[in-house]
Amino acid sequence: QVQLVESGGGLVQAGGSLRLSCAASGSIFRIAAMAWYRRAPGKQRELVAAITSGGSTNYADSVKGRFTISRDNGKNTVFLQMNSLKPEDTAVYYCKVDRAGTSLYYWGQGTQVTVSS
């Protein structure tokens, strides 16, 4: 059994910052890509940022230059540093972890980020 525990969400004013964390625990396996997605009210889930096991990253155009994804392989943890937050960043943020060498992946439970104007 694998658990992904997210933390760091909350309420912040526009222009502020938050740092999300997602730690994998349980039956630990070799992790391939790690990513953050978000779902805003009334919208579909979208990819925010992803990072490969080698450290290559990609970002949604809407967050480039403001958000930074990183990972600590020793702790099986992925982070999302979010700066210059905007009200349109308000969403539930989910982490996703891909199991290396398989087609399996796992989702976190989600953490709410609310940005007030």
Backbone as CSV, one residue per row, in Angstrom:
resi,resn,N_x,N_y,N_z,CA_x,CA_y,CA_z,C_x,C_y,C_z
1,GLN,0.846,-1.192,0.000,0.000,0.000,0.000,0.883,1.244,0.000
2,VAL,0.509,2.206,-0.810,1.262,3.453,-0.934,0.379,4.602,-0.509
3,GLN,0.919,5.481,0.298,0.193,6.692,0.684,0.984,7.911,0.227
4,LEU,0.255,8.870,-0.294,0.824,10.165,-0.640,0.185,11.203,0.257
5,VAL,0.991,11.831,1.082,0.473,12.794,2.049,0.904,14.189,1.627
6,GLU,-0.088,15.015,1.329,0.168,16.378,0.901,0.011,17.341,2.070
7,SER,0.743,18.437,2.007,0.616,19.481,3.014,1.045,20.809,2.408
8,GLY,0.704,21.893,3.101,1.159,23.209,2.700,0.117,24.106,2.073
9,GLY,-1.067,23.588,1.815,-2.108,24.436,1.253,-2.641,25.417,2.281
10,GLY,-3.487,26.337,1.810,-4.080,27.297,2.723,-4.610,28.510,1.992
11,LEU,-4.865,29.544,2.776,-5.400,30.811,2.261,-4.284,31.850,2.265
12,VAL,-4.132,32.534,1.145,-3.082,33.548,1.031,-3.602,34.689,0.169
13,GLN,-3.093,35.868,0.402,-3.479,37.021,-0.418,-2.719,37.003,-1.744
14,ALA,-3.308,37.625,-2.724,-2.652,37.736,-4.025,-1.263,38.342,-3.862
15,GLY,-0.306,37.763,-4.568,1.075,38.193,-4.449,1.886,37.415,-3.437
16,GLY,1.192,36.625,-2.642,1.861,35.847,-1.604,2.435,34.545,-2.121
17,SER,2.958,33.746,-1.195,3.625,32.488,-1.546,3.126,31.354,-0.664
18,LEU,3.190,30.162,-1.225,2.937,28.934,-0.493,3.888,27.864,-1.007
19,ARG,4.175,26.884,-0.158,4.999,25.752,-0.571,4.263,24.464,-0.257
20,LEU,3.968,23.703,-1.280,3.300,22.425,-1.118,4.329,21.303,-1.038
21,SER,3.994,20.291,-0.239,4.826,19.097,-0.133,3.968,17.863,-0.327
22,CYS,4.568,16.833,-0.876,3.878,15.555,-1.054,4.891,14.454,-0.776
23,ALA,4.646,13.692,0.280,5.566,12.635,0.689,4.942,11.266,0.464
24,ALA,5.691,10.389,-0.180,5.231,9.018,-0.406,5.723,8.131,0.727
25,SER,4.827,7.306,1.217,5.195,6.374,2.280,4.472,5.048,2.060
26,GLY,4.815,4.061,2.879,4.205,2.745,2.743,5.128,1.825,1.983
27,SER,4.581,1.124,1.015,5.376,0.192,0.204,6.164,0.993,-0.824
28,ILE,7.304,1.504,-0.395,8.071,2.409,-1.243,8.679,1.653,-2.416
29,PHE,8.638,2.243,-3.555,9.134,1.676,-4.784,9.995,2.719,-5.469
30,ARG,10.603,2.332,-6.579,11.400,3.308,-7.328,10.450,4.230,-8.075
31,ILE,10.639,5.514,-7.856,9.727,6.516,-8.401,10.296,7.095,-9.677
32,ALA,9.454,7.232,-10.671,9.848,7.873,-11.912,9.451,9.352,-11.825
33,ALA,8.545,9.782,-12.651,8.142,11.185,-12.645,7.249,11.503,-11.453
34,MET,7.310,12.745,-11.032,6.425,13.267,-9.998,5.827,14.551,-10.551
35,ALA,4.602,14.831,-10.158,3.938,15.990,-10.756,2.895,16.568,-9.815
36,TRP,2.538,17.813,-10.113,1.433,18.481,-9.432,0.379,18.830,-10.471
37,TYR,-0.865,18.544,-10.127,-2.019,18.926,-10.917,-2.912,19.805,-10.056
38,ARG,-3.857,20.453,-10.701,-4.846,21.215,-9.932,-6.190,21.171,-10.629
39,ARG,-7.225,21.318,-9.819,-8.587,21.400,-10.344,-9.267,22.590,-9.704
40,ALA,-9.571,23.571,-10.534,-10.289,24.753,-10.077,-11.785,24.495,-10.161
41,PRO,-12.584,25.216,-9.385,-14.042,25.020,-9.430,-14.588,25.148,-10.839
42,GLY,-15.331,24.161,-11.273,-15.952,24.201,-12.586,-15.035,23.913,-13.745
43,LYS,-13.798,23.521,-13.458,-12.839,23.267,-14.522,-12.284,21.851,-14.416
44,GLN,-11.659,21.410,-15.496,-11.036,20.094,-15.478,-9.668,20.157,-14.798
45,ARG,-9.227,19.005,-14.340,-7.905,18.938,-13.736,-6.858,19.227,-14.799
46,GLU,-5.840,19.981,-14.426,-4.794,20.340,-15.365,-3.415,20.128,-14.731
47,LEU,-2.446,19.838,-15.595,-1.079,19.685,-15.141,-0.501,21.059,-14.816
48,VAL,0.108,21.165,-13.636,0.756,22.404,-13.232,2.267,22.322,-13.500
49,ALA,2.887,21.249,-13.017,4.331,21.087,-13.173,4.689,19.628,-12.990
50,ALA,5.776,19.215,-13.639,6.237,17.835,-13.521,7.757,17.821,-13.476
51,ILE,8.293,16.764,-12.859,9.745,16.613,-12.763,10.092,15.143,-12.914
52,THR,11.080,14.857,-13.754,11.494,13.477,-13.974,12.464,13.037,-12.875
53,SER,12.801,11.760,-12.900,13.752,11.248,-11.917,15.128,11.899,-12.093
54,GLY,15.415,12.373,-13.296,16.690,13.035,-13.558,16.690,14.525,-13.289
55,GLY,15.522,15.050,-12.926,15.433,16.453,-12.565,14.941,17.380,-13.665
56,SER,14.612,16.847,-14.828,14.044,17.697,-15.876,12.641,18.122,-15.490
57,THR,12.310,19.365,-15.796,11.015,19.909,-15.383,10.249,20.477,-16.564
58,ASN,8.946,20.541,-16.411,8.115,21.290,-17.352,6.945,21.885,-16.574
59,TYR,6.454,23.001,-17.090,5.435,23.784,-16.401,4.318,24.185,-17.351
60,ALA,3.150,24.367,-16.780,2.064,24.984,-17.525,2.445,26.433,-17.802
61,ASP,2.047,26.933,-18.954,2.400,28.309,-19.312,1.925,29.309,-18.262
62,SER,0.797,29.022,-17.643,0.194,29.956,-16.697,1.000,30.118,-15.412
63,VAL,1.927,29.190,-15.144,2.689,29.276,-13.888,4.184,29.464,-14.111
64,LYS,4.617,29.454,-15.355,6.051,29.613,-15.638,6.576,30.920,-15.051
65,GLY,7.722,30.824,-14.397,8.322,31.997,-13.781,7.809,32.301,-12.387
66,ARG,6.740,31.627,-11.970,6.175,31.856,-10.635,6.278,30.627,-9.744
67,PHE,6.125,29.446,-10.337,6.139,28.196,-9.575,7.423,27.431,-9.874
68,THR,7.906,26.694,-8.871,9.086,25.852,-9.035,8.825,24.485,-8.423
69,ILE,9.007,23.448,-9.217,8.864,22.085,-8.719,10.248,21.522,-8.413
70,SER,10.338,20.755,-7.337,11.593,20.109,-6.971,11.275,18.802,-6.255
71,ARG,12.302,17.976,-6.058,12.074,16.701,-5.393,13.283,16.324,-4.551
72,ASP,12.994,15.553,-3.514,14.027,14.974,-2.663,13.883,13.462,-2.799
73,ASN,14.725,12.864,-3.603,14.600,11.433,-3.869,14.840,10.589,-2.625
74,GLY,15.710,11.051,-1.742,15.986,10.302,-0.531,14.788,10.220,0.405
75,LYS,13.908,11.223,0.301,12.720,11.269,1.158,11.445,11.001,0.380
76,ASN,11.587,10.636,-0.908,10.408,10.352,-1.738,9.383,11.476,-1.654
77,THR,9.871,12.697,-1.768,9.021,13.863,-1.586,9.160,14.806,-2.775
78,VAL,8.042,15.384,-3.162,8.036,16.402,-4.203,7.470,17.691,-3.624
79,PHE,8.013,18.805,-4.079,7.621,20.115,-3.573,7.121,20.992,-4.729
80,LEU,6.296,21.964,-4.370,5.891,22.981,-5.326,5.948,24.327,-4.611
81,GLN,6.944,25.120,-4.969,7.055,26.476,-4.443,6.245,27.393,-5.339
82,MET,5.278,28.064,-4.756,4.383,28.929,-5.526,4.552,30.370,-5.063
83,ASN,5.032,31.220,-5.941,5.233,32.635,-5.649,4.320,33.489,-6.513
84,SER,4.168,34.727,-6.128,3.338,35.676,-6.888,1.975,35.078,-7.208
85,LEU,1.352,34.517,-6.208,0.080,33.832,-6.420,-1.006,34.789,-6.867
86,LYS,-1.896,34.271,-7.713,-3.003,35.049,-8.259,-4.319,34.376,-7.875
87,PRO,-5.408,35.111,-7.848,-6.705,34.491,-7.534,-7.027,33.317,-8.461
88,GLU,-6.581,33.375,-9.705,-6.857,32.280,-10.638,-6.054,31.016,-10.336
89,ASP,-5.135,31.081,-9.381,-4.427,29.881,-8.932,-5.243,29.096,-7.902
90,THR,-6.349,29.653,-7.474,-7.211,28.970,-6.506,-7.697,27.646,-7.074
91,ALA,-7.437,26.560,-6.344,-7.783,25.225,-6.810,-7.425,24.217,-5.725
92,VAL,-7.863,22.982,-5.940,-7.341,21.865,-5.159,-6.139,21.326,-5.924
93,TYR,-5.024,21.212,-5.231,-3.781,20.750,-5.848,-3.535,19.298,-5.452
94,TYR,-3.190,18.483,-6.447,-2.954,17.057,-6.247,-1.541,16.702,-6.718
95,CYS,-0.871,15.854,-5.953,0.387,15.320,-6.448,0.132,13.962,-7.086
96,LYS,0.983,13.638,-8.028,0.900,12.349,-8.736,2.304,11.782,-8.826
97,VAL,2.403,10.508,-8.543,3.701,9.831,-8.548,3.618,8.615,-9.460
98,ASP,4.548,8.523,-10.384,4.608,7.385,-11.304,5.592,6.342,-10.778
99,ARG,5.161,5.094,-10.802,6.032,4.005,-10.380,6.929,3.622,-11.547
100,ALA,8.228,3.630,-11.321,9.188,3.366,-12.384,9.049,1.941,-12.907
101,GLY,9.163,1.811,-14.215,9.150,0.499,-14.829,7.775,-0.118,-14.977
102,THR,6.744,0.630,-14.632,5.365,0.139,-14.736,4.485,1.250,-15.298
103,SER,3.232,0.918,-15.488,2.244,1.933,-15.890,1.436,2.402,-14.686
104,LEU,1.874,2.053,-13.496,1.146,2.405,-12.280,1.463,3.833,-11.832
105,TYR,0.475,4.470,-11.260,0.687,5.797,-10.693,-0.270,5.962,-9.521
106,TYR,0.026,6.952,-8.696,-0.727,7.176,-7.473,-1.004,8.674,-7.316
107,TRP,-2.166,8.955,-6.709,-2.583,10.338,-6.471,-2.615,10.641,-4.987
108,GLY,-2.275,11.882,-4.645,-2.484,12.355,-3.299,-3.948,12.703,-3.092
109,GLN,-4.288,13.056,-1.858,-5.688,13.324,-1.513,-6.134,14.729,-1.899
110,GLY,-5.174,15.581,-2.200,-5.494,16.948,-2.591,-5.361,17.911,-1.424
111,THR,-4.916,19.108,-1.736,-4.821,20.160,-0.731,-5.338,21.461,-1.336
112,GLN,-6.177,22.159,-0.573,-6.824,23.363,-1.085,-5.885,24.559,-1.014
113,VAL,-5.803,25.277,-2.115,-5.086,26.553,-2.171,-6.094,27.619,-2.566
114,THR,-6.232,28.631,-1.732,-7.155,29.727,-2.003,-6.387,31.038,-1.980
115,VAL,-6.497,31.790,-3.065,-5.798,33.068,-3.188,-6.845,34.168,-3.245
116,SER,-6.828,35.040,-2.273,-7.801,36.131,-2.217,-7.249,37.370,-2.915
117,SER,-8.168,38.141,-3.479,-7.740,39.343,-4.213,-7.717,40.556,-3.312
